[in-house]
Amino acid sequence: MNILRPALLALILLAVFSCDKAKAPIDPDPVFEVFVKNDYFEIQAKYALFLSNADGEMVAFRWLPSEDTAHIQVPGSSPNDQFDCTIFKVTTLEAPGSGVKDTSLTLTTYTQLSSGQHINLRDLFFHQTTMLRFNLTGITTLDSISVSDAITFSRPQASNNYYGEYLVNNTGKCWMRVLVNGEHFWRFLIFNNVGEVLDANTIDVSQLLFNFSPPLPMELPFASTWQYKLDGVVDTAQLKFFPLSEHLRAPGGAVPVYNSVQIFEPVNNDLFDPNRPYIDMFRLQTNGPAGSSNGYTYLSDQFYSAVPATLPEPTFDLQATTLANNRAVAVTCIGNFDLLAFSRSRTGTPNIEWEVITKPENGIVLYILPDVPTELGSRYPTLKNYDFNTQVRARAENYERLNYDQVVRKRLENADPLWRARGGYLGREENF
């Protein structure tokens, strides 16, 4: 022990003097930088990011590692500089058994991005699907049945012993309503705490509650093949909602044209027993193309304190303008709105969609797509050659409670799946 103690003391003194003599690392000069977190597996999607200057010249490029973070800097730049940031995504799908692969390239360019932005690549879809199965009894005639936000796999009828099977889109609660035996009032049943599969077994319709509350009318801006989703708010913090829109239509089926809907709520008695599984707040998402000669697609996502009798209509507009070449994307803006998104596209091998997010101006807004990085151009010659069709798709977005910078930050941070509804979103999309 006597021999070890001096040796140990010498090692400690050496370490102390070494620390004193070591020079502190010199911080590099501050530069423009962005931070990216990618939550996707590479088999789901492969991502890259590149930065461009005002002349469209690439100043930084990087493939983004899957399920990891990345830090991209522009050498020789300043934190006060702004650059255009393009997020590149490639997905490849193979039709089962065909051996044919379908590659899609999606590029999104954010103009004049500021340094320090955090970008999150992740899926914020929070709904689940539940396979709901049941047999109805106590029926002489089944006059009508509706399961909100559900695709019908088997409609109950006498020939199948009134067996129902529905794939329901939900966040933990769902419901069905039925008209039976020639009655003039709907009966309803709420399903709570549902999972991936719910076998409700036998349901005696005579035991279901009557819905004595009349439906609420909601007028839509014009007659169209509307897609709408109305939900009662249960808890926005936990992303819990109660579906109130009609059933979903199977892909490929006929889609009706309408300009108004009747909204049914699971209400037994307005005065004494409302049975509402949600607070007095609603989220409404709508999408519908206008069929007129100057038609556009109406888009909205908003919260309401009551089911709205009518929906707001855009007071802003978009018009076509002449394009100089395939690298140019341009549109004419009319009126005031917060964000302009316009894009060029190509169908084929591969499919390409290049969208630009920028601040609108009254009049013509022109953007020249930036240089395609060599790493991407060598793999995808059609992208390098800007091989697009002659059309431009443009979307004007307006928000009641957000400005342009806030909207861009919400899009890039990608943290709140309800941010559009919280912001009060109204959009107008057109093809030119």
Sequence and secondary structure as in RCSB ss.txt:
>XXXX:A:sequence
MNILRPALLALILLAVFSCDKAKAPIDPDPVFEVFVKNDYFEIQAKYALFLSNADGEMVAFRWLPSEDTAHIQVP
GSSPNDQFDCTIFKVTTLEAPGSGVKDTSLTLTTYTQLSSGQHINLRDLFFHQTTMLRFNLTGITTLDSISVSDA
ITFSRPQASNNYYGEYLVNNTGKCWMRVLVNGEHFWRFLIFNNVGEVLDANTIDVSQLLFNFSPPLPMELPFAST
WQYKLDGVVDTAQLKFFPLSEHLRAPGGAVPVYNSVQIFEPVNNDLFDPNRPYIDMFRLQTNGPAGSSNGYTYLS
DQFYSAVPATLPEPTFDLQATTLANNRAVAVTCIGNFDLLAFSRSRTGTPNIEWEVITKPENGIVLYILPDVPTE
LGSRYPTLKNYDFNTQVRARAENYERLNYDQVVRKRLENADPLWRARGGYLGREENF
>XXXX:A:secstr
 TTHHHHHHHHHHHHHHHHHHS          EEEEEE S TTT EEEEEEE TTS EEEEEEE TTEEEEEE T
T  TT EEEEEEEEEEEEE TTT  EEEEEEEEEEEEEETT EEEE      EEEEEEEEEES S EEEEEETTE
EEEE   GGGTSEEEEEEEESSEEEEEEEETT SSEEEEEEES  SEEEEEEEEGGGSEEE S  EEEEEEEEE 
 EEEEEEEEETTTTEEEE S  B  TTS    EEEEEE    SBTTTB   SS S EEEEEEEE  STT  EEEE
EEEESS  SS    S EEE    SSTTEEEEEEES  SEEEEEEEE SSSEEEEEEEE   SEEEEEE     HH
HHTT HHHHTT   S  EEEEEEESS  HHHHHHHHHH   TTHHHHHTEEEEEEE 
